Amino acid sequence: MTPEERRERLANYWTHYYDELRRQLSNYTTDPESVPHALRDHERRIQARECKDGYVVVHFSDPENVHSSDHPDRLELITDHQNETVGELMGREIPQDSVPSDTPFWVTHAPFLKNQTTGEYQLMAGWERRDLIANRRIEQWNDEQWREQSGEEAIAQAEEDLRNFFNRLS
């Protein structure tokens, strides 16, 4: 699979994921600002840092639409790490060998902190969510039905993320 094909599959996945979050969020709450930033219905800038074995995908809130895009979720590709592995790029932030290059890893980190006084969720970093995704994981969407496969997986993951968050509250 070419890098262009992997990029296209990655963009397709995140479009479906965030469309589904937006669609389902009202089933769980009438106040979309009452959930952590990674689950909110706002515009995002998604940076995909392409490494030799996968991607470091970082999601940023972009409610002001600073890139003047007509899409609510914008994927920007950064290719200056193509000679490094995901593990090398992440350095000390993740345990060594926790994302081995020969496995189809997908590791998600979406830290948030709830202010006990106001009840509001606050970002713990300058970003909302970070995903470490192996090329081999993306390449699992490899036949002519890849759009449907990655879209269905994204929809299922969005449902699960919302359900898991709201089940913790009850």
For each residue, the residues with C-beta under 8 A, 3 or more apart:
1: 5 6 135 138 139 142
2: 5 6
3: 6 7 50
4: 7 8
5: 1 2 8 9
6: 1 2 3 9 10 135 138 139
7: 3 4 10 11 48 50 77
8: 4 5 11 12
9: 5 6 12 13 138 141 146 150
10: 6 7 13 14 48 55 57 75 133 138
11: 7 8 14 15 75
12: 8 9 15 16 146 147 150 151 154
13: 9 10 16 17 150 151 153 154
14: 10 11 17 18 46 57 73 75 154
15: 11 12 18 19 71 73 154
16: 12 13 19 20 150 151 154 155 158
17: 13 14 20 21 154 155 157 158
18: 14 15 21 22 44 72 73 158
19: 15 16 22 23
20: 16 17 23 24 154 155 158 159
21: 17 18 24 25 39 41 158 161 162
22: 18 19 25 41 72
23: 19 20
24: 20 21 27 28 158 159 162
25: 21 22 28 29 32 35 39 40 41 162
26: 29 30 32
27: 24 162
28: 24 25 35 162 166
29: 25 26 32 34 35 166
30: 26
31: 34
32: 25 26 29 35 40 41
33: 40 120
34: 29 31 119 121
35: 25 28 29 32 39 40 121 165
36: 39 40 110 112 121 128 165
37: 40 61 112 121 123 128
38: 59 110 112 128 129 161
39: 21 25 35 36 161 162 165
40: 25 32 33 35 36 37 61
41: 21 22 25 32
42: 61 62 63 72
43: 61 62 63 65 69 72 73 74
44: 18 59 60 61 62 72 73 74 128
45: 59 60 62 66 67 74 76
46: 14 57 58 59 60 73 74 75 76
47: 57 58 60 76 78
48: 7 10 55 56 57 75 76 77 78
49: 55 56 57 58 78 80 81 89
50: 3 7 55 77 78 79 81 82
51: 54 55 56 81 82 84 85 86 88 89
52: 82 83 84 85
53: 85 86 101 134 135 136
54: 51 85 86 99 101 105 132 133 134 135 136 137 138
55: 10 48 49 50 51 86 131 132 133 135 138
56: 48 49 51 81 86 89 90 130 131 132
57: 10 14 46 47 48 49 130 131 132 133
58: 46 47 49 127 129 130
59: 38 44 45 46 127 128 129 130 131
60: 44 45 46 47 126 127 128
61: 37 40 42 43 44 123 128
62: 42 43 44 45 65 66 67 74
63: 42 43
64:
65: 43 62 68 69
66: 45 62
67: 45 62 74 76
68: 65
69: 43 65 74
70:
71: 15 74
72: 18 22 42 43 44
73: 14 15 18 43 44 46
74: 43 44 45 46 62 67 69 71
75: 10 11 14 46 48
76: 45 46 47 48 67
77: 7 48 50
78: 47 48 49 50 81
79: 50 82
80: 49
81: 49 50 51 56 78 84 89
82: 50 51 52 79
83: 52
84: 51 52 81 88 89
85: 51 52 53 54 88 89 99 101
86: 51 53 54 55 56 89 90 99 101 105 132 133 134
87: 90 94 96 97 98 99 100 101
88: 51 84 85 91
89: 49 51 56 81 84 85 86
90: 56 86 87 93 94 99 132
91: 88
92:
93: 90
94: 87 90 98 99 107 132
95: 98
96: 87
97: 87 100
98: 87 94 95 107
99: 54 85 86 87 90 94 103 105 107 132 134
100: 87 97 103 105
101: 53 54 85 86 87 134
102: 136
103: 99 100 134 136
104: 134 136 137 139 140
105: 54 86 99 100 132 133 134 137
106: 131 132 133 134 137
107: 94 98 99 131 132
108: 129 130 131
109: 129 130 131
110: 36 38 128 129 130
111: 123 124 125
112: 36 37 38 121 122 123 124
113: 121 122 123 124
114: 119 120 121 122
115: 118 119 120 121 122
116: 119
117:
118: 115
119: 34 114 115 116
120: 33 114 115
121: 34 35 36 37 112 113 114 115
122: 112 113 114 115
123: 37 61 111 112 113 126 127 128
124: 111 112 113
125: 111
126: 60 123
127: 58 59 60 123 130
128: 36 37 38 44 59 60 61 110 123
129: 38 58 59 108 109 110
130: 56 57 58 59 108 109 110 127
131: 55 56 57 59 106 107 108 109
132: 54 55 56 57 86 90 94 99 105 106 107
133: 10 54 55 57 86 105 106 137 138
134: 53 54 86 99 101 103 104 105 106 137 138
135: 1 6 53 54 55 138 139
136: 53 54 102 103 104 139 140
137: 54 104 105 106 133 134 140
138: 1 6 9 10 54 55 133 134 135 141
139: 1 6 104 135 136 142
140: 104 136 137 149
141: 9 138 146 149 150 153
142: 1 139 146
143: 146 149
144:
145: 148 149
146: 9 12 141 142 143 149 150
147: 12 150 151
148: 145 151 152
149: 140 141 143 145 146 152 153
150: 9 12 13 16 141 146 147 153 154
151: 12 13 16 147 148 154 155
152: 148 149 155 156
153: 13 141 149 150 156 157
154: 12 13 14 15 16 17 20 150 151 157 158
155: 16 17 20 151 152 158 159
156: 152 153 159 160
157: 17 153 154 160 161
158: 16 17 18 20 21 24 154 155 161 162
159: 20 24 155 156 162 163
160: 156 157 163 164
161: 21 38 39 157 158 164 165
162: 21 24 25 27 28 39 158 159 165 166
163: 159 160 166 167
164: 160 161 167 168
165: 35 36 39 161 162 168 169
166: 28 29 162 163 169 170
167: 163 164 170
168: 164 165
169: 165 166
170: 166 167
